[in-house]
Amino acid sequence: MEDKKITPQELKAAWLKDIDHLAEQVAAAMNSAQPGRIINDSEEPVRDASAEFRQRLYQKAIDLLRDKHLQEDFSPSEERAEPSVEE
């Protein structure tokens, strides 16, 4: 069962593009805020970007775990257990 766990390294590799996208969104929100209104102008866009990021991360973690279980539980074997009907 230990080999079916996902690792932090696998998650980091899966999340790289999402992290870059989040950084771009946060930077854009901060940079577009008016002077003296940084919190008011940027808080909601940053919160929305963070929520989207969190959802994507969780979905990717679930997908990695599912794929790991499917790959290991249902890997094709070289030999067939029973002959096919055509044989």
PDB file with SEQRES, HELIX, SHEET and CRYST1 records, atoms N, CA, C and O in Angstrom:
SEQRES   1 A   87  MET GLU ASP LYS LYS ILE THR PRO GLN GLU LEU LYS ALA          
SEQRES   2 A   87  ALA TRP LEU LYS ASP ILE ASP HIS LEU ALA GLU GLN VAL          
SEQRES   3 A   87  ALA ALA ALA MET ASN SER ALA GLN PRO GLY ARG ILE ILE          
SEQRES   4 A   87  ASN ASP SER GLU GLU PRO VAL ARG ASP ALA SER ALA GLU          
SEQRES   5 A   87  PHE ARG GLN ARG LEU TYR GLN LYS ALA ILE ASP LEU LEU          
SEQRES   6 A   87  ARG ASP LYS HIS LEU GLN GLU ASP PHE SER PRO SER GLU          
SEQRES   7 A   87  GLU ARG ALA GLU PRO SER VAL GLU GLU                          
HELIX    1 AA1 GLU A    2  LYS A    4  5                                   3    
HELIX    2 AA2 PRO A    8  SER A   32  1                                  25    
HELIX    3 AA3 ILE A   38  ASP A   73  1                                  36    
CRYST1    1.000    1.000    1.000  90.00  90.00  90.00 P 1           1          
ATOM      1  N   MET A   1       0.827  -1.194   0.000  1.00  0.00           N  
ATOM      2  CA  MET A   1       0.000   0.000   0.000  1.00  0.00           C  
ATOM      3  C   MET A   1       0.866   1.249   0.000  1.00  0.00           C  
ATOM      4  O   MET A   1       0.467   2.288  -0.528  1.00  0.00           O  
ATOM      5  N   GLU A   2       2.040   1.151   0.587  1.00  0.00           N  
ATOM      6  CA  GLU A   2       2.934   2.306   0.691  1.00  0.00           C  
ATOM      7  C   GLU A   2       3.295   2.867  -0.686  1.00  0.00           C  
ATOM      8  O   GLU A   2       3.451   4.079  -0.837  1.00  0.00           O  
ATOM      9  N   ASP A   3       3.429   1.987  -1.698  1.00  0.00           N  
ATOM     10  CA  ASP A   3       3.819   2.437  -3.026  1.00  0.00           C  
ATOM     11  C   ASP A   3       2.678   3.130  -3.774  1.00  0.00           C  
ATOM     12  O   ASP A   3       2.897   3.656  -4.866  1.00  0.00           O  
ATOM     13  N   LYS A   4       1.484   3.143  -3.221  1.00  0.00           N  
ATOM     14  CA  LYS A   4       0.347   3.781  -3.865  1.00  0.00           C  
ATOM     15  C   LYS A   4       0.097   5.198  -3.351  1.00  0.00           C  
ATOM     16  O   LYS A   4      -0.886   5.838  -3.726  1.00  0.00           O  
ATOM     17  N   LYS A   5       0.983   5.676  -2.498  1.00  0.00           N  
ATOM     18  CA  LYS A   5       0.847   7.030  -1.978  1.00  0.00           C  
ATOM     19  C   LYS A   5       1.498   8.007  -2.949  1.00  0.00           C  
ATOM     20  O   LYS A   5       2.454   7.664  -3.645  1.00  0.00           O  
ATOM     21  N   ILE A   6       0.972   9.223  -2.986  1.00  0.00           N  
ATOM     22  CA  ILE A   6       1.580  10.254  -3.811  1.00  0.00           C  
ATOM     23  C   ILE A   6       2.630  10.989  -2.985  1.00  0.00           C  
ATOM     24  O   ILE A   6       2.531  11.070  -1.761  1.00  0.00           O  
ATOM     25  N   THR A   7       3.625  11.517  -3.665  1.00  0.00           N  
ATOM     26  CA  THR A   7       4.714  12.199  -2.976  1.00  0.00           C  
ATOM     27  C   THR A   7       4.608  13.710  -3.180  1.00  0.00           C  
ATOM     28  O   THR A   7       3.973  14.170  -4.129  1.00  0.00           O  
ATOM     29  N   PRO A   8       5.228  14.475  -2.290  1.00  0.00           N  
ATOM     30  CA  PRO A   8       5.255  15.919  -2.492  1.00  0.00           C  
ATOM     31  C   PRO A   8       5.914  16.305  -3.823  1.00  0.00           C  
ATOM     32  O   PRO A   8       5.508  17.281  -4.454  1.00  0.00           O  
ATOM     33  N   GLN A   9       6.914  15.553  -4.245  1.00  0.00           N  
ATOM     34  CA  GLN A   9       7.585  15.842  -5.502  1.00  0.00           C  
ATOM     35  C   GLN A   9       6.631  15.662  -6.688  1.00  0.00           C  
ATOM     36  O   GLN A   9       6.654  16.454  -7.630  1.00  0.00           O  
ATOM     37  N   GLU A  10       5.797  14.622  -6.640  1.00  0.00           N  
ATOM     38  CA  GLU A  10       4.810  14.422  -7.711  1.00  0.00           C  
ATOM     39  C   GLU A  10       3.806  15.565  -7.751  1.00  0.00           C  
ATOM     40  O   GLU A  10       3.424  16.035  -8.823  1.00  0.00           O  
ATOM     41  N   LEU A  11       3.388  16.004  -6.578  1.00  0.00           N  
ATOM     42  CA  LEU A  11       2.434  17.117  -6.520  1.00  0.00           C  
ATOM     43  C   LEU A  11       3.063  18.400  -7.044  1.00  0.00           C  
ATOM     44  O   LEU A  11       2.431  19.135  -7.802  1.00  0.00           O  
ATOM     45  N   LYS A  12       4.298  18.673  -6.647  1.00  0.00           N  
ATOM     46  CA  LYS A  12       4.979  19.886  -7.120  1.00  0.00           C  
ATOM     47  C   LYS A  12       5.093  19.882  -8.636  1.00  0.00           C  
ATOM     48  O   LYS A  12       4.853  20.903  -9.281  1.00  0.00           O  
ATOM     49  N   ALA A  13       5.452  18.758  -9.198  1.00  0.00           N  
ATOM     50  CA  ALA A  13       5.584  18.669 -10.661  1.00  0.00           C  
ATOM     51  C   ALA A  13       4.240  18.922 -11.342  1.00  0.00           C  
ATOM     52  O   ALA A  13       4.182  19.576 -12.384  1.00  0.00           O  
ATOM     53  N   ALA A  14       3.174  18.411 -10.759  1.00  0.00           N  
ATOM     54  CA  ALA A  14       1.841  18.586 -11.353  1.00  0.00           C  
ATOM     55  C   ALA A  14       1.335  20.014 -11.197  1.00  0.00           C  
ATOM     56  O   ALA A  14       0.496  20.459 -11.980  1.00  0.00           O  
ATOM     57  N   TRP A  15       1.828  20.733 -10.205  1.00  0.00           N  
ATOM     58  CA  TRP A  15       1.297  22.056  -9.884  1.00  0.00           C  
ATOM     59  C   TRP A  15       2.097  23.227 -10.446  1.00  0.00           C  
ATOM     60  O   TRP A  15       1.676  24.373 -10.289  1.00  0.00           O  
ATOM     61  N   LEU A  16       3.218  22.984 -11.085  1.00  0.00           N  
ATOM     62  CA  LEU A  16       4.090  24.076 -11.510  1.00  0.00           C  
ATOM     63  C   LEU A  16       3.379  25.137 -12.344  1.00  0.00           C  
ATOM     64  O   LEU A  16       3.519  26.328 -12.069  1.00  0.00           O  
ATOM     65  N   LYS A  17       2.625  24.727 -13.348  1.00  0.00           N  
ATOM     66  CA  LYS A  17       1.926  25.691 -14.196  1.00  0.00           C  
ATOM     67  C   LYS A  17       0.883  26.460 -13.398  1.00  0.00           C  
ATOM     68  O   LYS A  17       0.699  27.659 -13.604  1.00  0.00           O  
ATOM     69  N   ASP A  18       0.202  25.776 -12.493  1.00  0.00           N  
ATOM     70  CA  ASP A  18      -0.821  26.432 -11.686  1.00  0.00           C  
ATOM     71  C   ASP A  18      -0.212  27.463 -10.738  1.00  0.00           C  
ATOM     72  O   ASP A  18      -0.805  28.516 -10.500  1.00  0.00           O  
ATOM     73  N   ILE A  19       0.946  27.169 -10.207  1.00  0.00           N  
ATOM     74  CA  ILE A  19       1.616  28.114  -9.312  1.00  0.00           C  
ATOM     75  C   ILE A  19       2.031  29.361 -10.096  1.00  0.00           C  
ATOM     76  O   ILE A  19       1.871  30.484  -9.619  1.00  0.00           O  
ATOM     77  N   ASP A  20       2.563  29.152 -11.297  1.00  0.00           N  
ATOM     78  CA  ASP A  20       2.930  30.290 -12.136  1.00  0.00           C  
ATOM     79  C   ASP A  20       1.707  31.138 -12.472  1.00  0.00           C  
ATOM     80  O   ASP A  20       1.768  32.367 -12.435  1.00  0.00           O  
ATOM     81  N   HIS A  21       0.602  30.480 -12.798  1.00  0.00           N  
ATOM     82  CA  HIS A  21      -0.629  31.191 -13.133  1.00  0.00           C  
ATOM     83  C   HIS A  21      -1.138  31.988 -11.933  1.00  0.00           C  
ATOM     84  O   HIS A  21      -1.567  33.131 -12.091  1.00  0.00           O  
ATOM     85  N   LEU A  22      -1.097  31.405 -10.749  1.00  0.00           N  
ATOM     86  CA  LEU A  22      -1.515  32.114  -9.542  1.00  0.00           C  
ATOM     87  C   LEU A  22      -0.641  33.344  -9.310  1.00  0.00           C  
ATOM     88  O   LEU A  22      -1.153  34.422  -9.007  1.00  0.00           O  
ATOM     89  N   ALA A  23       0.655  33.189  -9.447  1.00  0.00           N  
ATOM     90  CA  ALA A  23       1.572  34.315  -9.244  1.00  0.00           C  
ATOM     91  C   ALA A  23       1.266  35.442 -10.232  1.00  0.00           C  
ATOM     92  O   ALA A  23       1.304  36.618  -9.867  1.00  0.00           O  
ATOM     93  N   GLU A  24       0.966  35.086 -11.467  1.00  0.00           N  
ATOM     94  CA  GLU A  24       0.612  36.093 -12.470  1.00  0.00           C  
ATOM     95  C   GLU A  24      -0.674  36.827 -12.087  1.00  0.00           C  
ATOM     96  O   GLU A  24      -0.754  38.049 -12.208  1.00  0.00           O  
ATOM     97  N   GLN A  25      -1.673  36.084 -11.626  1.00  0.00           N  
ATOM     98  CA  GLN A  25      -2.937  36.697 -11.243  1.00  0.00           C  
ATOM     99  C   GLN A  25      -2.782  37.622 -10.037  1.00  0.00           C  
ATOM    100  O   GLN A  25      -3.341  38.719 -10.016  1.00  0.00           O  
ATOM    101  N   VAL A  26      -2.030  37.183  -9.043  1.00  0.00           N  
ATOM    102  CA  VAL A  26      -1.817  38.005  -7.854  1.00  0.00           C  
ATOM    103  C   VAL A  26      -1.033  39.262  -8.212  1.00  0.00           C  
ATOM    104  O   VAL A  26      -1.373  40.356  -7.760  1.00  0.00           O  
ATOM    105  N   ALA A  27       0.003  39.115  -9.011  1.00  0.00           N  
ATOM    106  CA  ALA A  27       0.796  40.281  -9.417  1.00  0.00           C  
ATOM    107  C   ALA A  27      -0.058  41.266 -10.203  1.00  0.00           C  
ATOM    108  O   ALA A  27       0.043  42.476  -9.997  1.00  0.00           O  
ATOM    109  N   ALA A  28      -0.892  40.763 -11.097  1.00  0.00           N  
ATOM    110  CA  ALA A  28      -1.761  41.641 -11.887  1.00  0.00           C  
ATOM    111  C   ALA A  28      -2.740  42.387 -10.990  1.00  0.00           C  
ATOM    112  O   ALA A  28      -2.973  43.581 -11.176  1.00  0.00           O  
ATOM    113  N   ALA A  29      -3.309  41.689 -10.024  1.00  0.00           N  
ATOM    114  CA  ALA A  29      -4.257  42.334  -9.103  1.00  0.00           C  
ATOM    115  C   ALA A  29      -3.563  43.412  -8.272  1.00  0.00           C  
ATOM    116  O   ALA A  29      -4.104  44.503  -8.091  1.00  0.00           O  
ATOM    117  N   MET A  30      -2.387  43.114  -7.777  1.00  0.00           N  
ATOM    118  CA  MET A  30      -1.654  44.083  -6.953  1.00  0.00           C  
ATOM    119  C   MET A  30      -1.218  45.289  -7.783  1.00  0.00           C  
ATOM    120  O   MET A  30      -1.313  46.431  -7.334  1.00  0.00           O  
ATOM    121  N   ASN A  31      -0.745  45.024  -8.988  1.00  0.00           N  
ATOM    122  CA  ASN A  31      -0.242  46.100  -9.837  1.00  0.00           C  
ATOM    123  C   ASN A  31      -1.348  46.981 -10.406  1.00  0.00           C  
ATOM    124  O   ASN A  31      -1.099  48.138 -10.746  1.00  0.00           O  
ATOM    125  N   SER A  32      -2.556  46.457 -10.515  1.00  0.00           N  
ATOM    126  CA  SER A  32      -3.651  47.262 -11.059  1.00  0.00           C  
ATOM    127  C   SER A  32      -4.398  48.044  -9.979  1.00  0.00           C  
ATOM    128  O   SER A  32      -5.263  48.862 -10.290  1.00  0.00           O  
ATOM    129  N   ALA A  33      -4.069  47.799  -8.728  1.00  0.00           N  
ATOM    130  CA  ALA A  33      -4.722  48.514  -7.627  1.00  0.00           C  
ATOM    131  C   ALA A  33      -4.279  49.978  -7.616  1.00  0.00           C  
ATOM    132  O   ALA A  33      -3.127  50.304  -7.899  1.00  0.00           O  
ATOM    133  N   GLN A  34      -5.210  50.826  -7.287  1.00  0.00           N  
ATOM    134  CA  GLN A  34      -4.923  52.261  -7.191  1.00  0.00           C  
ATOM    135  C   GLN A  34      -4.139  52.550  -5.903  1.00  0.00           C  
ATOM    136  O   GLN A  34      -4.328  51.875  -4.892  1.00  0.00           O  
ATOM    137  N   PRO A  35      -3.261  53.553  -5.951  1.00  0.00           N  
ATOM    138  CA  PRO A  35      -2.530  53.920  -4.723  1.00  0.00           C  
ATOM    139  C   PRO A  35      -3.504  54.254  -3.599  1.00  0.00           C  
ATOM    140  O   PRO A  35      -4.487  54.965  -3.804  1.00  0.00           O  
ATOM    141  N   GLY A  36      -3.222  53.739  -2.426  1.00  0.00           N  
ATOM    142  CA  GLY A  36      -4.086  53.966  -1.280  1.00  0.00           C  
ATOM    143  C   GLY A  36      -5.290  53.036  -1.232  1.00  0.00           C  
ATOM    144  O   GLY A  36      -6.070  53.090  -0.281  1.00  0.00           O  
ATOM    145  N   ARG A  37      -5.457  52.179  -2.244  1.00  0.00           N  
ATOM    146  CA  ARG A  37      -6.593  51.253  -2.306  1.00  0.00           C  
ATOM    147  C   ARG A  37      -6.128  49.819  -2.600  1.00  0.00           C  
ATOM    148  O   ARG A  37      -6.885  49.009  -3.137  1.00  0.00           O  
ATOM    149  N   ILE A  38      -4.899  49.527  -2.248  1.00  0.00           N  
ATOM    150  CA  ILE A  38      -4.340  48.215  -2.598  1.00  0.00           C  
ATOM    151  C   ILE A  38      -5.196  47.081  -2.045  1.00  0.00           C  
ATOM    152  O   ILE A  38      -5.517  46.141  -2.771  1.00  0.00           O  
ATOM    153  N   ILE A  39      -5.563  47.158  -0.786  1.00  0.00           N  
ATOM    154  CA  ILE A  39      -6.372  46.079  -0.189  1.00  0.00           C  
ATOM    155  C   ILE A  39      -7.757  46.060  -0.818  1.00  0.00           C  
ATOM    156  O   ILE A  39      -8.232  44.999  -1.223  1.00  0.00           O  
ATOM    157  N   ASN A  40      -8.412  47.208  -0.908  1.00  0.00           N  
ATOM    158  CA  ASN A  40      -9.763  47.256  -1.476  1.00  0.00           C  
ATOM    159  C   ASN A  40      -9.803  46.780  -2.923  1.00  0.00           C  
ATOM    160  O   ASN A  40     -10.731  46.074  -3.316  1.00  0.00           O  
ATOM    161  N   ASP A  41      -8.804  47.160  -3.721  1.00  0.00           N  
ATOM    162  CA  ASP A  41      -8.812  46.831  -5.146  1.00  0.00           C  
ATOM    163  C   ASP A  41      -8.290  45.427  -5.463  1.00  0.00           C  
ATOM    164  O   ASP A  41      -8.641  44.856  -6.496  1.00  0.00           O  
ATOM    165  N   SER A  42      -7.472  44.879  -4.599  1.00  0.00           N  
ATOM    166  CA  SER A  42      -6.841  43.601  -4.931  1.00  0.00           C  
ATOM    167  C   SER A  42      -7.353  42.405  -4.125  1.00  0.00           C  
ATOM    168  O   SER A  42      -7.161  41.260  -4.535  1.00  0.00           O  
ATOM    169  N   GLU A  43      -7.988  42.652  -3.007  1.00  0.00           N  
ATOM    170  CA  GLU A  43      -8.361  41.540  -2.122  1.00  0.00           C  
ATOM    171  C   GLU A  43      -9.273  40.518  -2.812  1.00  0.00           C  
ATOM    172  O   GLU A  43      -9.018  39.316  -2.742  1.00  0.00           O  
ATOM    173  N   GLU A  44     -10.316  40.981  -3.466  1.00  0.00           N  
ATOM    174  CA  GLU A  44     -11.254  40.042  -4.097  1.00  0.00           C  
ATOM    175  C   GLU A  44     -10.621  39.280  -5.265  1.00  0.00           C  
ATOM    176  O   GLU A  44     -10.780  38.062  -5.335  1.00  0.00           O  
ATOM    177  N   PRO A  45      -9.905  39.949  -6.190  1.00  0.00           N  
ATOM    178  CA  PRO A  45      -9.260  39.178  -7.265  1.00  0.00           C  
ATOM    179  C   PRO A  45      -8.239  38.162  -6.741  1.00  0.00           C  
ATOM    180  O   PRO A  45      -8.124  37.064  -7.286  1.00  0.00           O  
ATOM    181  N   VAL A  46      -7.500  38.521  -5.689  1.00  0.00           N  
ATOM    182  CA  VAL A  46      -6.527  37.581  -5.119  1.00  0.00           C  
ATOM    183  C   VAL A  46      -7.242  36.419  -4.444  1.00  0.00           C  
ATOM    184  O   VAL A  46      -6.811  35.272  -4.563  1.00  0.00           O  
ATOM    185  N   ARG A  47      -8.324  36.703  -3.741  1.00  0.00           N  
ATOM    186  CA  ARG A  47      -9.103  35.642  -3.095  1.00  0.00           C  
ATOM    187  C   ARG A  47      -9.687  34.693  -4.147  1.00  0.00           C  
ATOM    188  O   ARG A  47      -9.658  33.476  -3.970  1.00  0.00           O  
ATOM    189  N   ASP A  48     -10.213  35.248  -5.233  1.00  0.00           N  
ATOM    190  CA  ASP A  48     -10.767  34.415  -6.303  1.00  0.00           C  
ATOM    191  C   ASP A  48      -9.686  33.554  -6.962  1.00  0.00           C  
ATOM    192  O   ASP A  48      -9.903  32.374  -7.236  1.00  0.00           O  
ATOM    193  N   ALA A  49      -8.524  34.157  -7.212  1.00  0.00           N  
ATOM    194  CA  ALA A  49      -7.414  33.406  -7.805  1.00  0.00           C  
ATOM    195  C   ALA A  49      -6.954  32.288  -6.865  1.00  0.00           C  
ATOM    196  O   ALA A  49      -6.640  31.184  -7.308  1.00  0.00           O  
ATOM    197  N   SER A  50      -6.919  32.583  -5.582  1.00  0.00           N  
ATOM    198  CA  SER A  50      -6.514  31.572  -4.591  1.00  0.00           C  
ATOM    199  C   SER A  50      -7.523  30.433  -4.517  1.00  0.00           C  
ATOM    200  O   SER A  50      -7.136  29.272  -4.382  1.00  0.00           O  
ATOM    201  N   ALA A  51      -8.801  30.750  -4.604  1.00  0.00           N  
ATOM    202  CA  ALA A  51      -9.836  29.716  -4.568  1.00  0.00           C  
ATOM    203  C   ALA A  51      -9.734  28.814  -5.794  1.00  0.00           C  
ATOM    204  O   ALA A  51      -9.848  27.593  -5.684  1.00  0.00           O  
ATOM    205  N   GLU A  52      -9.519  29.415  -6.956  1.00  0.00           N  
ATOM    206  CA  GLU A  52      -9.360  28.631  -8.188  1.00  0.00           C  
ATOM    207  C   GLU A  52      -8.121  27.744  -8.096  1.00  0.00           C  
ATOM    208  O   GLU A  52      -8.152  26.575  -8.483  1.00  0.00           O  
ATOM    209  N   PHE A  53      -7.036  28.308  -7.581  1.00  0.00           N  
ATOM    210  CA  PHE A  53      -5.791  27.571  -7.393  1.00  0.00           C  
ATOM    211  C   PHE A  53      -6.003  26.379  -6.465  1.00  0.00           C  
ATOM    212  O   PHE A  53      -5.593  25.260  -6.773  1.00  0.00           O  
ATOM    213  N   ARG A  54      -6.649  26.629  -5.324  1.00  0.00           N  
ATOM    214  CA  ARG A  54      -6.906  25.571  -4.345  1.00  0.00           C  
ATOM    215  C   ARG A  54      -7.723  24.437  -4.975  1.00  0.00           C  
ATOM    216  O   ARG A  54      -7.435  23.262  -4.749  1.00  0.00           O  
ATOM    217  N   GLN A  55      -8.727  24.790  -5.756  1.00  0.00           N  
ATOM    218  CA  GLN A  55      -9.570  23.776  -6.397  1.00  0.00           C  
ATOM    219  C   GLN A  55      -8.764  22.953  -7.404  1.00  0.00           C  
ATOM    220  O   GLN A  55      -8.890  21.729  -7.455  1.00  0.00           O  
ATOM    221  N   ARG A  56      -7.945  23.623  -8.196  1.00  0.00           N  
ATOM    222  CA  ARG A  56      -7.115  22.902  -9.178  1.00  0.00           C  
ATOM    223  C   ARG A  56      -6.118  21.979  -8.486  1.00  0.00           C  
ATOM    224  O   ARG A  56      -5.914  20.844  -8.916  1.00  0.00           O  
ATOM    225  N   LEU A  57      -5.497  22.470  -7.411  1.00  0.00           N  
ATOM    226  CA  LEU A  57      -4.520  21.654  -6.694  1.00  0.00           C  
ATOM    227  C   LEU A  57      -5.151  20.392  -6.126  1.00  0.00           C  
ATOM    228  O   LEU A  57      -4.603  19.297  -6.243  1.00  0.00           O  
ATOM    229  N   TYR A  58      -6.295  20.564  -5.518  1.00  0.00           N  
ATOM    230  CA  TYR A  58      -6.967  19.419  -4.915  1.00  0.00           C  
ATOM    231  C   TYR A  58      -7.369  18.412  -5.994  1.00  0.00           C  
ATOM    232  O   TYR A  58      -7.215  17.204  -5.810  1.00  0.00           O  
ATOM    233  N   GLN A  59      -7.884  18.912  -7.121  1.00  0.00           N  
ATOM    234  CA  GLN A  59      -8.285  18.015  -8.207  1.00  0.00           C  
ATOM    235  C   GLN A  59      -7.075  17.276  -8.767  1.00  0.00           C  
ATOM    236  O   GLN A  59      -7.166  16.083  -9.058  1.00  0.00           O  
ATOM    237  N   LYS A  60      -5.953  17.958  -8.922  1.00  0.00           N  
ATOM    238  CA  LYS A  60      -4.755  17.293  -9.434  1.00  0.00           C  
ATOM    239  C   LYS A  60      -4.241  16.241  -8.453  1.00  0.00           C  
ATOM    240  O   LYS A  60      -3.779  15.180  -8.874  1.00  0.00           O  
ATOM    241  N   ALA A  61      -4.316  16.522  -7.156  1.00  0.00           N  
ATOM    242  CA  ALA A  61      -3.897  15.537  -6.157  1.00  0.00           C  
ATOM    243  C   ALA A  61      -4.789  14.302  -6.226  1.00  0.00           C  
ATOM    244  O   ALA A  61      -4.304  13.173  -6.159  1.00  0.00           O  
ATOM    245  N   ILE A  62      -6.087  14.521  -6.360  1.00  0.00           N  
ATOM    246  CA  ILE A  62      -7.020  13.397  -6.487  1.00  0.00           C  
ATOM    247  C   ILE A  62      -6.716  12.600  -7.753  1.00  0.00           C  
ATOM    248  O   ILE A  62      -6.695  11.369  -7.727  1.00  0.00           O  
ATOM    249  N   ASP A  63      -6.480  13.303  -8.858  1.00  0.00           N  
ATOM    250  CA  ASP A  63      -6.173  12.628 -10.115  1.00  0.00           C  
ATOM    251  C   ASP A  63      -4.888  11.817 -10.026  1.00  0.00           C  
ATOM    252  O   ASP A  63      -4.825  10.695 -10.527  1.00  0.00           O  
ATOM    253  N   LEU A  64      -3.856  12.383  -9.387  1.00  0.00           N  
ATOM    254  CA  LEU A  64      -2.596  11.652  -9.224  1.00  0.00           C  
ATOM    255  C   LEU A  64      -2.802  10.372  -8.420  1.00  0.00           C  
ATOM    256  O   LEU A  64      -2.302   9.308  -8.786  1.00  0.00           O  
ATOM    257  N   LEU A  65      -3.532  10.487  -7.338  1.00  0.00           N  
ATOM    258  CA  LEU A  65      -3.779   9.322  -6.495  1.00  0.00           C  
ATOM    259  C   LEU A  65      -4.597   8.273  -7.241  1.00  0.00           C  
ATOM    260  O   LEU A  65      -4.293   7.082  -7.179  1.00  0.00           O  
ATOM    261  N   ARG A  66      -5.629   8.718  -7.941  1.00  0.00           N  
ATOM    262  CA  ARG A  66      -6.461   7.793  -8.718  1.00  0.00           C  
ATOM    263  C   ARG A  66      -5.631   7.103  -9.787  1.00  0.00           C  
ATOM    264  O   ARG A  66      -5.708   5.885  -9.946  1.00  0.00           O  
ATOM    265  N   ASP A  67      -4.833   7.880 -10.523  1.00  0.00           N  
ATOM    266  CA  ASP A  67      -4.016   7.304 -11.590  1.00  0.00           C  
ATOM    267  C   ASP A  67      -3.007   6.305 -11.040  1.00  0.00           C  
ATOM    268  O   ASP A  67      -2.750   5.270 -11.654  1.00  0.00           O  
ATOM    269  N   LYS A  68      -2.446   6.617  -9.897  1.00  0.00           N  
ATOM    270  CA  LYS A  68      -1.465   5.714  -9.287  1.00  0.00           C  
ATOM    271  C   LYS A  68      -2.140   4.394  -8.898  1.00  0.00           C  
ATOM    272  O   LYS A  68      -1.574   3.322  -9.111  1.00  0.00           O  
ATOM    273  N   HIS A  69      -3.326   4.469  -8.340  1.00  0.00           N  
ATOM    274  CA  HIS A  69      -4.051   3.251  -7.966  1.00  0.00           C  
ATOM    275  C   HIS A  69      -4.464   2.470  -9.198  1.00  0.00           C  
ATOM    276  O   HIS A  69      -4.333   1.246  -9.220  1.00  0.00           O  
ATOM    277  N   LEU A  70      -4.955   3.140 -10.210  1.00  0.00           N  
ATOM    278  CA  LEU A  70      -5.383   2.450 -11.424  1.00  0.00           C  
ATOM    279  C   LEU A  70      -4.206   1.805 -12.127  1.00  0.00           C  
ATOM    280  O   LEU A  70      -4.304   0.670 -12.594  1.00  0.00           O  
ATOM    281  N   GLN A  71      -3.094   2.519 -12.205  1.00  0.00           N  
ATOM    282  CA  GLN A  71      -1.925   2.008 -12.893  1.00  0.00           C  
ATOM    283  C   GLN A  71      -1.393   0.758 -12.197  1.00  0.00           C  
ATOM    284  O   GLN A  71      -1.041  -0.219 -12.858  1.00  0.00           O  
ATOM    285  N   GLU A  72      -1.336   0.785 -10.901  1.00  0.00           N  
ATOM    286  CA  GLU A  72      -0.773  -0.344 -10.174  1.00  0.00           C  
ATOM    287  C   GLU A  72      -1.762  -1.490 -10.008  1.00  0.00           C  
ATOM    288  O   GLU A  72      -1.362  -2.653  -9.980  1.00  0.00           O  
ATOM    289  N   ASP A  73      -3.043  -1.175  -9.900  1.00  0.00           N  
ATOM    290  CA  ASP A  73      -4.033  -2.224  -9.715  1.00  0.00           C  
ATOM    291  C   ASP A  73      -4.411  -2.915 -11.016  1.00  0.00           C  
ATOM    292  O   ASP A  73      -4.814  -4.078 -11.010  1.00  0.00           O  
ATOM    293  N   PHE A  74      -4.285  -2.208 -12.123  1.00  0.00           N  
ATOM    294  CA  PHE A  74      -4.748  -2.748 -13.395  1.00  0.00           C  
ATOM    295  C   PHE A  74      -3.685  -2.690 -14.473  1.00  0.00           C  
ATOM    296  O   PHE A  74      -3.999  -2.469 -15.642  1.00  0.00           O  
ATOM    297  N   SER A  75      -2.452  -2.883 -14.100  1.00  0.00           N  
ATOM    298  CA  SER A  75      -1.402  -2.868 -15.112  1.00  0.00           C  
ATOM    299  C   SER A  75      -1.548  -4.093 -15.998  1.00  0.00           C  
ATOM    300  O   SER A  75      -1.845  -5.182 -15.508  1.00  0.00           O  
ATOM    301  N   PRO A  76      -1.342  -3.924 -17.293  1.00  0.00           N  
ATOM    302  CA  PRO A  76      -1.517  -5.065 -18.197  1.00  0.00           C  
ATOM    303  C   PRO A  76      -0.448  -6.122 -17.955  1.00  0.00           C  
ATOM    304  O   PRO A  76       0.716  -5.805 -17.708  1.00  0.00           O  
ATOM    305  N   SER A  77      -0.850  -7.341 -18.028  1.00  0.00           N  
ATOM    306  CA  SER A  77       0.125  -8.419 -17.861  1.00  0.00           C  
ATOM    307  C   SER A  77       0.536  -8.914 -19.241  1.00  0.00           C  
ATOM    308  O   SER A  77      -0.176  -8.717 -20.226  1.00  0.00           O  
ATOM    309  N   GLU A  78       1.683  -9.553 -19.294  1.00  0.00           N  
ATOM    310  CA  GLU A  78       2.182 -10.054 -20.564  1.00  0.00           C  
ATOM    311  C   GLU A  78       1.457 -11.329 -20.984  1.00  0.00           C  
ATOM    312  O   GLU A  78       1.340 -11.616 -22.175  1.00  0.00           O  
ATOM    313  N   GLU A  79       0.979 -12.080 -20.021  1.00  0.00           N  
ATOM    314  CA  GLU A  79       0.291 -13.325 -20.326  1.00  0.00           C  
ATOM    315  C   GLU A  79      -1.186 -13.187 -20.030  1.00  0.00           C  
ATOM    316  O   GLU A  79      -1.578 -12.528 -19.067  1.00  0.00           O  
ATOM    317  N   ARG A  80      -1.994 -13.805 -20.852  1.00  0.00           N  
ATOM    318  CA  ARG A  80      -3.430 -13.790 -20.610  1.00  0.00           C  
ATOM    319  C   ARG A  80      -3.781 -14.903 -19.632  1.00  0.00           C  
ATOM    320  O   ARG A  80      -3.184 -15.979 -19.649  1.00  0.00           O  
ATOM    321  N   ALA A  81      -4.740 -14.626 -18.799  1.00  0.00           N  
ATOM    322  CA  ALA A  81      -5.168 -15.634 -17.805  1.00  0.00           C  
ATOM    323  C   ALA A  81      -5.964 -16.736 -18.490  1.00  0.00           C  
ATOM    324  O   ALA A  81      -5.837 -17.909 -18.140  1.00  0.00           O  
ATOM    325  N   GLU A  82      -6.782 -16.360 -19.460  1.00  0.00           N  
ATOM    326  CA  GLU A  82      -7.604 -17.335 -20.169  1.00  0.00           C  
ATOM    327  C   GLU A  82      -7.473 -17.071 -21.656  1.00  0.00           C  
ATOM    328  O   GLU A  82      -7.269 -15.926 -22.060  1.00  0.00           O  
ATOM    329  N   PRO A  83      -7.586 -18.113 -22.488  1.00  0.00           N  
ATOM    330  CA  PRO A  83      -7.536 -17.870 -23.928  1.00  0.00           C  
ATOM    331  C   PRO A  83      -8.770 -17.085 -24.370  1.00  0.00           C  
ATOM    332  O   PRO A  83      -9.845 -17.216 -23.785  1.00  0.00           O  
ATOM    333  N   SER A  84      -8.600 -16.275 -25.403  1.00  0.00           N  
ATOM    334  CA  SER A  84      -9.727 -15.499 -25.893  1.00  0.00           C  
ATOM    335  C   SER A  84     -10.688 -16.399 -26.658  1.00  0.00           C  
ATOM    336  O   SER A  84     -10.352 -17.537 -26.985  1.00  0.00           O  
ATOM    337  N   VAL A  85     -11.852 -15.902 -26.934  1.00  0.00           N  
ATOM    338  CA  VAL A  85     -12.872 -16.671 -27.653  1.00  0.00           C  
ATOM    339  C   VAL A  85     -12.384 -17.023 -29.046  1.00  0.00           C  
ATOM    340  O   VAL A  85     -12.673 -18.118 -29.529  1.00  0.00           O  
ATOM    341  N   GLU A  86     -11.660 -16.141 -29.706  1.00  0.00           N  
ATOM    342  CA  GLU A  86     -11.176 -16.378 -31.058  1.00  0.00           C  
ATOM    343  C   GLU A  86     -10.192 -17.526 -31.118  1.00  0.00           C  
ATOM    344  O   GLU A  86     -10.130 -18.227 -32.128  1.00  0.00           O  
ATOM    345  N   GLU A  87      -9.425 -17.735 -30.068  1.00  0.00           N  
ATOM    346  CA  GLU A  87      -8.431 -18.801 -30.061  1.00  0.00           C  
ATOM    347  C   GLU A  87      -9.125 -20.129 -29.935  1.00  0.00           C  
ATOM    348  O   GLU A  87      -8.467 -21.169 -29.908  1.00  0.00           O  
TER     349      GLU A  87                                                      
END                                                                             
